[in-house]
Amino acid sequence: MTEFDGEFSPAFEIAEPAIWRAPIIFNSPHSGSVYPNAFLNVSRIDLEALQRSEDSFMDELIGHLIHDGFPVVRVHFPRSYIDVNREPYELDPRMFSGRLPSFANTRSMRVAGGLGTIPRVVGDGQEIYHERIPIDDALGRIETLYKPYHRALRRLIHQAHQQFGSVMLVDCHSMPSVGISRDEPKRPDVVIGDRYGTSCSPLIAAVIEETMAARGYSTGRNKPYAGGFITEHYGNPGNGLHTVQVELNRAIYMDERLRLRSDRFPTVAEDFSRLAEALAAVPLDDLRPFQAAAE
């Protein structure tokens, strides 16, 4: 199930502008929609059910930003196959035949929920596989898809940091308009995730909130999504590394049942341009590394 050279061409892509307008990277790790045939053959659910886990069309909503001077990263393989917004080895031992590496994280909350690096379920809780899959298969996906993606993302972040002295990674996602739990409050149009103030400067979250609110969107922070592995792992404001997750309510730009772009899609794409402009206007001096006061 790792013989997919002809199916992922390439597995992900990084589009860089000729001239960077600002050290801001837009990333779409969950909009991949290329499903390996071997994966579909071992899935107990159909393609339509698997696609419900996609951040459908998010890569298109931000893709035009390359023309505005901002690099864009997009993944082509689906998150139900392997999720790059997890630790590299968040693995559920109940899923695999064979011995897991001793360093695998088998006890995280994400693993418990079936949403580890190799997911056991799709977003609405349906089991993906008929039976256990070989651990070598899982490790192959990590080596050939997960690790190359993160190496490339790290290089891009380092490149921007070296050139500008700071970098902002905007991790772009979409969420179902209605949560699984009936007790969950109505979801806003946009949820800003900054790991409760730890992954980026408060100024960045405030700019996103103000910009989107001014364009008519309702906003929230960190609930129900505070940011995943990418936000937590790459966000280090003290070193000038700022990461923020932006979750867009799918009902804003698409028909969730039919998985079709709505009439509002072009407007939402344009609003991302306005958001990019607002973030680019944040003074770099406010984002560069800072040192703790001497004792």
Residue, then its C-alpha position, 0 to 999 in steps of 0.5 A: m500500500t505504499e506503492f503510490d509513486g504514480e498516484f501522488s505526483p507530487a505528494f505535496e507542493i510548495a508554491e513560492p512567489a518570485i518576491w516574498r511580500a512578507p514572511i507569511i506562509f499559508n499552509s493547507p495540510h488537510s485538503g488532500s483528495v488523491y486516494p490510493n487505490a490500495f487504500l480504497n480497497v482495504s477501506r470498509i467505507d466508501l470514498e464519499a464517507l472518506q471525503r468528509s474528513e477533507d478540508s475540502f477546497m481550502d487549498e483553492l481558497i488560499g492558492h491565489l495568494i501566491h500571486d499576492g507574494f505569499p508562499v502556499v503549501r498544500v498536501h495532495f494525499p488525504r488526512s484519512y490516509i496519513d495526518v501530517n497534523r499529528e506527531p510522527y508516531e501517534l499510533d493506535p496498537r489496536m490498528f496494526s499487525g506487528r510490533l510498534p516502535s518503542f517510541a510510538n505515542t500510543r496514549s495521546m488523546r488523539v489516538a484514543g479518539g481514533l485520530g492518530t497519525i494513521p487515523r482509525v476513523v473519519g471525522d464523523g466516527q466511522e471506522i476506516y479499515h476492515e481489519r488490522i493493517p501491517i505496521d510496515d505499511a504505516l511506517g512506510r507512509i510516515e517515511t515517504l509522506y509525513k517526514p518529507y512534508h515536514r522537512a520541506l515545511r521546516r526548510l521554508i520556515h527557516q528560509a523566511h526566518q533567515q531572510f526576515g528575522s521572523v516568520m508567520l505560519v498560517d495553518c488553514h483548515s475547515m470545520p463542519s458547521v455542526g459538531i458531533s455533540r448536540d451540546e456543542p454551541k453553534r460554531p462561529d464562522v472562523v475559529i482562531g487557534d493559538r494554543y491559548g496564546t502560546s503559539c504566536s504573538p497576541l497581535i496576530a490573533a487580534v489582527i485575524e479576529e479584527t479583519m474577519a469581523a470587519r468583513g462580516y464573519s463571526t469569530g471565536r478563539n481556541k474552541p472547539y479547535a486550539g490548533g494541532f501538532i503543526t501549531e504547537h510544534y512550529g510556534n515559538p514566539g520567543n524565537g520569532l516563530h509564530t504559528v496560528q491555526v485558522e478554521l473556517n466554517r464549511a457552510i460559509y463557502m460550500d454545500e457540505r452535503l453535496r461537497l460543491r463550492s457555493d456562490r460565496f466561494p469567490t468572496v471568501a477567497e477574496d477575504f483571504s487576500r484581505l486577511a493576508e494584506a492585514l497580516a503583512a502590515v504587522p510591523l516585523d519589529d513586533l514579531r522578531p525574537f525577544q529575550a527574557a529580561a535579565e535577572 
